């Protein structure tokens, strides 16, 4: 069927490899994978599920993460070009569906760039509470500044940008280990767990928070937390060795699984009640277990990481605009690269769209209807963006 519907090779297949440098190693790909997939804040949000949160994670890993990784590895080996889902769908179903799947894979990147900005503000507000009292319009202005700054970093020589991302990735790993260590220290001091993670009876379908269709939305949260397996292959021709494709999928998936389980456990045993579901609870757990200074340092590391997540989303999703420009699905100008051989026009166009969306959501609409208390507005906007990301991104994931 693929042979019958294949409309021939794309221009981007033939020329992208000669335009863009091969710079990405397996470690780079794992760092990109983690930056795209591992939103550690989801380890706090899923606390509302109680002990069965671990059950929802296991189901998500088994029926979503693993199949996506297998399909991505197979497609990446068959068609090792730039653009991942955009290219693969074109091969299987033709040009219209290729462009449609590419758009559905690209648009969430714009939304997530806004959502990461709200996460940066939330963690900065945890470390410096005065920031939480800023008007929502001022917060929106800061998010726009962060998006523009991410673009400035994304258009640097790719090796330089990726080296910085790798350093922040290692700091992120230390922050996640601190969340787990906080739980261990908290229990070692003789405290009782805020929620008993070993209460497997809570997994029973008959339980109020058990694994049943009444609580099925937690599976949706697990899917959201695991989206993006294929995104590093948006830069398929920039990978040095083909074996890095299967290696990043293996090691990246292991890192994501372990990190979510460790962070979920750390928050569950330390943070009581309703506070556990806040996205800053991952830093709050460190404050409770290891002290307020450690908690604030963790919050600052997480703020830095989410800032650089914006960089990663910017350069990786811009590749979809770039290849569409090469293939004349978008104006030719989208395929322009700067002297560092980075698709700069695609990055800046995407940045402008994300900035306009932020301006509307944080400045124009609140000014017209009246902003609520800033923390609530921040959370509501974050939730809406993440819900939209889940729906649109999953449309493209069906292709896998």
C-alpha positions as CSV (number, residue, x, y, z in Angstrom):
1,X,0.0,0.0,0.0
2,X,2.9,2.4,0.8
3,X,4.4,1.8,-2.6
4,X,1.0,2.4,-4.3
5,X,0.4,5.7,-2.5
6,X,4.0,7.0,-2.5
7,X,4.1,10.0,-4.7
8,X,7.9,9.9,-5.1
9,X,10.7,11.3,-3.0
10,X,10.5,14.8,-1.5
11,X,13.0,17.6,-2.4
12,X,13.8,17.7,1.3
13,X,14.9,14.1,1.2
14,X,17.4,14.8,-1.5
15,X,18.9,18.1,-0.4
16,X,18.4,18.5,3.4
17,X,21.4,16.3,4.2
18,X,23.6,18.6,2.1
19,X,22.4,21.7,3.8
20,X,22.4,20.8,7.4
21,X,25.5,19.5,9.3
22,X,25.6,16.1,11.0
23,X,26.3,17.0,14.6
24,X,24.0,15.0,16.9
25,X,25.4,12.1,18.9
26,X,23.4,9.5,20.9
27,X,23.8,11.6,24.1
28,X,22.5,14.6,22.3
29,X,19.5,12.7,21.1
30,X,18.8,11.4,24.6
31,X,19.0,15.0,25.9
32,X,16.6,16.2,23.2
33,X,14.2,13.3,23.9
34,X,14.2,14.0,27.6
35,X,13.7,17.8,27.0
36,X,10.7,17.0,24.8
37,X,9.0,14.2,26.7
38,X,10.0,14.5,30.4
39,X,7.8,17.3,31.8
40,X,8.6,16.4,35.4
41,X,5.7,18.6,36.6
42,X,3.4,15.8,35.5
43,X,4.8,13.7,38.4
44,X,3.1,16.3,40.7
45,X,-0.1,16.7,38.7
46,X,-0.8,12.9,38.7
47,X,-0.8,12.9,42.5
48,X,-4.5,13.4,42.5
49,X,-4.8,9.7,41.5
50,X,-3.4,8.6,44.8
51,X,-1.3,5.4,45.0
52,X,-2.8,4.2,41.7
53,X,-0.7,7.0,40.0
54,X,2.0,4.3,39.6
55,X,-0.6,2.0,37.9
56,X,-1.5,4.7,35.4
57,X,2.2,5.3,34.7
58,X,2.8,1.6,34.1
59,X,-0.2,1.4,31.7
60,X,1.0,4.5,29.9
61,X,4.5,3.1,29.5
62,X,3.2,-0.3,28.3
63,X,0.5,0.8,25.8
64,X,1.8,4.2,24.7
65,X,5.5,4.8,25.2
66,X,6.8,1.4,24.1
67,X,4.6,1.1,21.0
68,X,5.5,4.7,20.0
69,X,9.2,4.0,20.5
70,X,9.0,0.8,18.4
71,X,7.2,2.5,15.6
72,X,9.5,5.4,15.6
73,X,12.6,3.2,15.5
74,X,11.2,1.3,12.6
75,X,10.2,4.3,10.6
76,X,13.4,6.1,11.4
77,X,15.4,3.2,10.1
78,X,13.3,3.0,6.9
79,X,13.2,6.7,6.1
80,X,16.1,8.5,7.9
81,X,15.3,11.9,6.6
82,X,14.4,15.3,8.1
83,X,10.9,15.9,9.4
84,X,9.9,12.5,11.0
85,X,6.1,12.2,10.9
86,X,5.8,14.7,8.0
87,X,8.1,12.5,5.9
88,X,6.8,9.2,7.1
89,X,3.2,10.1,6.5
90,X,4.0,11.3,3.0
91,X,5.6,8.0,2.2
92,X,2.6,6.0,3.5
93,X,-0.4,8.1,2.6
94,X,0.7,10.8,0.1
95,X,1.4,14.5,0.1
96,X,-1.8,15.9,1.6
97,X,-1.8,13.6,4.6
98,X,1.9,14.2,5.0
99,X,1.5,17.9,5.3
100,X,-1.6,17.5,7.5
101,X,0.3,15.2,9.9
102,X,3.2,17.6,9.9
103,X,1.0,20.5,10.8
104,X,-0.6,18.5,13.7
105,X,2.9,17.6,14.9
106,X,4.1,21.2,14.6
107,X,1.3,23.3,16.1
108,X,1.7,21.7,19.6
109,X,5.3,23.0,19.6
110,X,4.0,26.5,19.5
111,X,1.6,25.9,22.3
112,X,4.2,24.1,24.5
113,X,6.6,27.1,24.0
114,X,4.0,29.2,25.8
115,X,3.3,26.5,28.5
116,X,7.0,26.2,29.3
117,X,7.0,29.9,29.9
118,X,4.3,29.5,32.5
119,X,6.4,26.8,34.1
120,X,9.5,29.0,34.3
121,X,7.4,31.7,36.0
122,X,5.9,29.2,38.4
123,X,9.3,28.0,39.6
124,X,10.8,31.5,39.7
125,X,7.7,32.4,41.9
126,X,8.5,29.4,44.1
127,X,12.1,30.7,44.6
128,X,11.1,34.4,44.7
129,X,7.5,34.7,45.9
130,X,7.2,38.3,44.9
131,X,7.1,37.2,41.3
132,X,3.8,35.5,41.9
133,X,2.1,38.8,42.6
134,X,3.0,40.3,39.3
135,X,0.1,41.2,37.0
136,X,-0.7,38.5,34.4
137,X,0.2,41.1,31.7
138,X,3.7,41.5,33.1
139,X,4.1,37.7,33.2
140,X,3.0,37.5,29.6
141,X,5.6,40.1,28.7
142,X,8.3,38.0,30.4
143,X,7.2,34.9,28.6
144,X,7.4,36.7,25.3
145,X,11.0,37.8,26.2
146,X,11.8,34.1,27.0
147,X,10.5,32.9,23.7
148,X,12.5,35.5,21.8
149,X,15.6,34.6,23.9
150,X,15.1,30.9,23.0
151,X,15.1,31.8,19.3
152,X,18.3,33.8,19.7
153,X,19.9,30.7,21.2
154,X,18.3,28.3,18.7
155,X,19.8,30.0,15.7
156,X,23.4,29.8,17.0
157,X,25.7,27.1,15.6
158,X,23.9,23.9,16.4
159,X,26.8,22.3,18.2
160,X,27.1,25.2,20.6
161,X,23.4,25.3,21.4
162,X,23.3,21.5,22.0
163,X,26.3,21.6,24.3
164,X,24.4,24.1,26.5
165,X,21.2,21.9,26.4
166,X,23.3,18.9,27.4
167,X,24.7,20.7,30.5
168,X,21.2,21.8,31.6
169,X,20.0,18.2,31.0
170,X,22.5,16.9,33.5
171,X,21.4,19.5,36.1
172,X,17.8,18.4,35.5
173,X,18.8,14.9,36.3
174,X,20.3,16.0,39.6
175,X,17.1,17.9,40.4
176,X,15.0,14.8,39.9
177,X,17.3,12.8,42.0
178,X,16.9,15.4,44.7
179,X,13.1,14.8,44.6
180,X,13.6,11.1,45.3
181,X,16.3,11.8,47.9
182,X,13.9,14.2,49.7
183,X,11.4,11.4,50.1
184,X,14.0,9.0,51.4
185,X,15.3,11.5,54.0
186,X,11.7,12.5,55.0
187,X,10.9,8.9,55.8
188,X,14.3,8.3,57.4
189,X,13.5,11.1,59.9
190,X,10.5,9.1,61.2
191,X,7.8,10.9,59.3
192,X,4.8,9.1,57.9
193,X,4.3,9.2,54.2
194,X,1.7,11.9,53.1
195,X,0.2,9.2,50.8
196,X,1.3,5.6,51.2
197,X,2.9,4.6,47.8
198,X,2.8,0.9,48.7
199,X,-1.0,0.9,49.2
200,X,-1.7,-1.4,46.2
201,X,-5.2,-1.9,47.4
202,X,-5.8,1.6,46.1
203,X,-5.3,0.3,42.6
204,X,-8.4,-1.9,42.7
205,X,-11.1,-0.9,40.3
206,X,-13.6,-0.8,43.2
207,X,-11.5,1.8,44.9
208,X,-12.5,5.5,44.6
209,X,-9.1,6.4,43.0
210,X,-8.5,3.0,41.5
211,X,-7.8,1.9,37.9
212,X,-11.2,2.2,36.5
213,X,-13.0,4.2,33.7
214,X,-14.2,6.8,36.2
215,X,-10.6,7.8,36.6
216,X,-9.7,7.3,33.0
217,X,-8.5,10.9,32.6
218,X,-5.3,10.0,34.4
219,X,-4.4,7.8,31.5
220,X,-4.9,10.9,29.3
221,X,-2.4,12.7,31.7
222,X,0.1,9.8,31.2
223,X,-0.3,10.1,27.4
224,X,0.4,13.9,27.6
225,X,3.5,13.2,29.8
226,X,4.8,10.7,27.2
227,X,4.2,12.6,23.9
228,X,7.1,13.5,21.7
229,X,9.0,10.3,21.2
230,X,9.5,11.0,17.5
231,X,10.5,14.7,17.7
232,X,14.3,14.2,17.8
233,X,14.0,12.7,14.3
234,X,12.7,16.0,13.1
235,X,16.4,16.4,12.7
236,X,17.0,13.0,11.1
237,X,19.7,14.1,8.7
238,X,21.6,15.9,11.4
239,X,22.3,12.6,13.3
240,X,25.9,11.4,13.0
241,X,25.3,7.7,13.1
242,X,22.2,5.7,12.2
243,X,22.5,3.5,15.3
244,X,21.8,6.6,17.4
245,X,18.2,6.3,16.4
246,X,17.6,3.0,18.2
247,X,19.9,3.9,21.1
248,X,18.2,7.2,21.9
249,X,14.9,5.5,21.9
250,X,16.1,2.8,24.3
251,X,18.1,5.0,26.7
252,X,15.7,8.0,26.5
253,X,12.7,5.8,27.3
254,X,14.5,4.3,30.3
255,X,15.4,7.7,31.6
256,X,11.8,9.0,31.2
257,X,10.3,5.9,33.0
258,X,12.7,6.0,35.9
259,X,12.5,9.8,36.3
260,X,8.7,9.8,36.4
261,X,8.5,7.0,38.9
262,X,11.2,8.5,41.2
263,X,9.7,12.0,41.2
264,X,6.2,10.7,41.7
265,X,7.3,8.7,44.7
266,X,9.2,11.6,46.2
267,X,6.2,14.0,45.9
268,X,3.8,11.4,47.1
269,X,5.5,10.6,50.4
270,X,6.4,14.3,51.3
271,X,3.7,16.7,50.0
272,X,0.4,16.5,51.8
273,X,-3.1,16.8,50.4
274,X,-4.1,19.3,47.7
275,X,-0.6,20.9,47.5
276,X,0.7,17.8,45.8
277,X,-1.2,18.5,42.6
278,X,0.5,21.9,42.0
279,X,3.2,21.9,39.3
280,X,5.7,23.4,41.8
281,X,5.2,20.5,44.2
282,X,8.2,18.8,42.7
283,X,10.3,21.6,44.2
284,X,8.1,21.7,47.3
285,X,9.0,18.0,48.0
286,X,12.7,18.9,48.1
287,X,11.9,21.8,50.5
288,X,10.1,19.5,52.8
289,X,12.7,16.7,52.7
290,X,16.0,18.5,52.3
291,X,15.2,22.1,53.5
292,X,14.0,25.4,51.9
293,X,17.4,26.3,50.4
294,X,17.6,23.0,48.6
295,X,14.0,23.5,47.4
296,X,14.7,26.9,46.0
297,X,17.9,25.7,44.3
298,X,15.8,22.9,42.7
299,X,13.2,25.4,41.6
300,X,15.8,27.5,39.9
301,X,17.3,24.5,38.2
302,X,13.8,23.6,37.0
303,X,13.2,27.2,35.8
304,X,16.5,27.0,33.8
305,X,15.5,23.7,32.4
306,X,12.1,24.8,31.2
307,X,13.7,27.8,29.6
308,X,16.0,25.6,27.6
309,X,13.1,23.2,26.8
310,X,11.8,26.3,25.0
311,X,15.0,26.4,23.0
312,X,14.7,22.7,22.2
313,X,11.1,23.0,21.1
314,X,12.0,26.0,19.0
315,X,14.8,24.4,17.0
316,X,13.3,20.9,16.7
317,X,9.8,22.0,15.6
318,X,11.2,24.7,13.3
319,X,12.7,21.8,11.2
320,X,9.1,20.9,10.2
321,X,8.7,24.4,8.7
322,X,12.1,24.2,7.1
323,X,11.4,20.9,5.2
324,X,7.9,22.2,4.2
325,X,9.7,25.2,2.7
326,X,12.1,23.0,0.8
327,X,9.2,21.0,-0.6
328,X,7.3,24.2,-1.5
329,X,4.4,23.3,0.8
330,X,5.2,26.7,2.5
331,X,7.0,29.7,0.9
332,X,10.6,29.0,-0.2
333,X,11.9,31.6,2.3
334,X,11.1,29.1,5.1
335,X,14.0,26.9,3.9
336,X,16.6,29.7,4.4
337,X,19.6,28.8,6.6
338,X,22.0,31.3,8.2
339,X,25.8,31.2,8.1
340,X,25.8,28.6,10.9
341,X,23.6,26.4,8.6
342,X,20.7,26.6,11.0
343,X,17.1,27.2,9.6
344,X,16.8,30.7,11.1
345,X,13.8,32.0,9.2
346,X,11.7,29.0,10.3
347,X,12.8,29.6,13.9
348,X,11.9,33.3,13.8
349,X,8.5,32.7,12.1
350,X,7.6,30.1,14.7
351,X,8.8,32.5,17.5
352,X,6.6,35.3,16.1
353,X,3.6,33.0,16.1
354,X,4.2,31.8,19.7
355,X,4.8,35.4,20.9
356,X,1.5,36.6,19.3
357,X,-0.3,33.7,20.9
358,X,1.2,34.7,24.3
359,X,0.3,38.3,23.7
360,X,-3.3,37.3,23.1
361,X,-3.6,34.9,26.1
362,X,-1.7,36.9,28.7
363,X,-2.1,40.5,27.7
364,X,-5.0,41.3,25.4
365,X,-7.7,38.9,26.8
366,X,-6.9,39.6,30.5
367,X,-7.0,43.3,29.8
368,X,-10.4,43.0,28.2
369,X,-12.1,40.7,30.6
370,X,-10.1,41.4,33.8
371,X,-7.4,39.1,35.0
372,X,-8.0,36.9,38.0
373,X,-5.4,36.4,40.8
374,X,-2.2,35.8,38.9
375,X,-1.4,32.3,40.2
376,X,-4.9,31.0,39.2
377,X,-4.6,32.6,35.8
378,X,-1.2,31.0,35.3
379,X,-2.5,27.6,36.2
380,X,-5.7,27.9,34.1
381,X,-3.7,29.0,31.0
382,X,-1.2,26.2,31.5
383,X,-4.1,23.6,31.8
384,X,-5.8,24.8,28.6
385,X,-2.6,24.8,26.6
386,X,-1.7,21.3,27.8
387,X,-5.2,20.0,26.9
388,X,-4.9,21.5,23.4
389,X,-1.4,20.0,23.0
390,X,-2.7,16.6,23.9
391,X,-5.6,16.6,21.5
392,X,-3.7,18.0,18.5
393,X,-0.5,16.1,19.0
394,X,-2.3,12.8,19.4
395,X,-3.9,13.3,16.0
396,X,-0.4,13.1,14.4
397,X,0.6,10.2,16.8
398,X,-2.1,8.1,15.3
399,X,0.0,7.9,12.2
400,X,2.7,6.0,14.1
